[in-house]
Amino acid sequence: MVLRDGKWTTEQDAAILVPEDMISIKLGDIIPADARLMVGDPLKIDQSALTGESLPVTKYPGSGVYSGSTCKQGEIEAVVIATGVHTFFGKAAHLVDSTNNVGHFQKVLTAIGNFCICSIAIGMLIEIIVMYPIQHRRYRDGIDNLLVLLIGGIPIAMPTVLSVTMAIGSHRLSQQGAITKRMTAIEETAGMDVL
């Protein structure tokens, strides 16, 4: 229940709540937003889905409660302090979602790609300097040579070769008793610091 215009109304949608709204929490309610408890009796809150605590936690007036927790005992009023992605659970979900760990294998692939691009650029620059000012070739002959250099320098088969290499590594690990469900698991295990 939410206090709106001096009257308690039943809101079905937690998205309508905003910080500083007054809500009523009672037995069986799922707390719709992070809130600070006001005056009243202590609550027993089950927040196992958020924190992993198996037993209900006692929350006293002035304590904070998290969105997604369930009220197991008591009734109290609370003021909303955070909603949506700004809640404890929303921030945790955002952190999990925003992790962008680049593995060692991906770093090596990026380095190889950057090396190929730089090599092609330097090779084309040398080719242009040698063909036009020094050898005085025709424009068409130079373009053909540059295209051959450009196409030949791009490692088109690299993804296939790397997939085969990972498959061979996976097969060798399976011969030693390891079970690999995903090819990237090999890389993740290789980059592990603590087991």
N, C-alpha and C positions, 0 to 999 in steps of 0.2 A: 504494500500500500504506500502511496505517495501523498504528501501533504501539498495540495494545490488550492490556492485562493482560500486558505483557511479551512478547507474540507479534505478529509481523507478519501482518496479515490483509488480504485483498484486499477493499476496499470499492467497490461499484459506484455508490453514491449519495453525491455530494458533500454533500448536505444533512445527512448524519449527522455531518460534521466540526464540531468546535467549536474555538475558540481554545485554544492550548497543546497541541493534538494533534501528535504526531510523524508526519510522512509521509515516504515515500521517493519521490524523483523520479528517473526514469531516461529513457533515450533513447525518444522517441516519446510520452511521457506528456503529457497536457494537465493543467496545474496546476489542482487543484480549488478552491483558496482562496489568498488572499494569504498568503505565508509568508516567513520569514527563514531563509536557508540556514545550516546548521550546518557542522561540520567535514567536509571532503572536497575533492575536486578541483573546479575551476571548471566551471560549466555554460555551454553556449551556449543561449540562450533566444530563441525567435522570439516577439516580442510585437508584431508588425506589426498585428495586429487591434486592439490596444488603443492603441498610440502612433503607429502609422504608420511606424515605422522599418522599412526594407526588409531590412536585414541582421540576422542573429542578434546578440544582445548577450551579451557575456561577463559572467557573474555570479559573484562570488567569495563564499566563506564570510562570513557577516555581512550580505550584500546581501539586499535584498527582491526577491521575485518576485511577479508579479501573477496572479491567477486568470484563466484563459483563455489564458495563454501556453503555448507548446509547447516541450518540451525537445528540442533538436536534437543535443546532444552532452553526454555525461557522466552521472554518477550521484552523488546526494548525498542526505542526510537534511535535512529542514527542519521548522521548528516553525510551525504555523498561527498567524497573527496576526489575520486577519479573514476572515469568511465572509459569504455572501449579499449583502445591500444595503450592508454595511459595507466591502466590498472596493473597490479602486480603480475597477473597472469598474462595480460596483453604485452607487457614489456618482455617477459620471459619468452613468449611465443615469437616476438619480433627478433630477439637475440638469436633464437634457434633458426629462424627463417633467414636472417641476414648473414649468417656465417658464410664466408667466402674463402675457405681454406684452399689454396692452390697447392696441390701435391707436388712432390719432387719430379714425378714423371711429366706433369704438365709444364713445369718450369723448364725441364730439359727440352721438351718439344718447342716451347716458345723460343728458347735460346737457339735451337737449330733453325727454326723459321727465320728469326732475326738475322742469323749469320748468312743464310741463303739470300735473303733480300739485300743485305749489305754487299755480299759478294757479287750478286747480279748487277747492282748499281755501279760498283767500282769497275767491273768488267765491261759494262756498257760504256762507261765514261772513257776508259782506256781505248776501247774499240772505236769510239767516235773520234778521239784525238789521233789515233793511228790512221784511220781510213781517210778522213777528210783533209786535214791540214798537211799530213805527211805524205800519204800515198795518192792524194787527189783522185779518189774514186768517185764514181757516179753516185748520185743520191739513191737510186733504186738498189744498187748492190749493197750499199751500207744498211739500208732498211732490212734487207733480207738477212744479213749477218746479225743485226741487232735482234730480230725476231727469233732466230735460231738460238742465240745466247739466252734470251729471255725465257723461251719455252724449255730449253735444256736445263736451265738452272733451277726450275721449280721442281721440288721433290714430290711429284704426283703420287708415286707409289709408297710414300712414307707411311700413311695410315695403314695400308695393307700389311706392309712389312712389320710395323709395330704390333699390329693385332696378332700376326702369326708368332712373333717373338713372345708376346704375353701368353699365348696359348701353349707354346713350348714350355715356358716357365711354369705354367699351371700344371701341365702334365708331369713335369719333373717333381714338383711339390707333391702331387698325388701319389707318385711312386714311393715317396717317403712317408706317406700316411696322412698328409694334409688334405682337408676337404675345402675346396674353393668354389663358392657359389657364383661369385662375380670376379671378373678379371681385375677390376679396380681394387679388390680386397688385397691383392698381392702388394700393390703400391702402398695402400694404407697401412698394411702390416710392416712393410719395410721402413716407413717413416715414423713408426711408433717409438715414443720415448720411454713410456712406462707401461708395463703390462700388469 
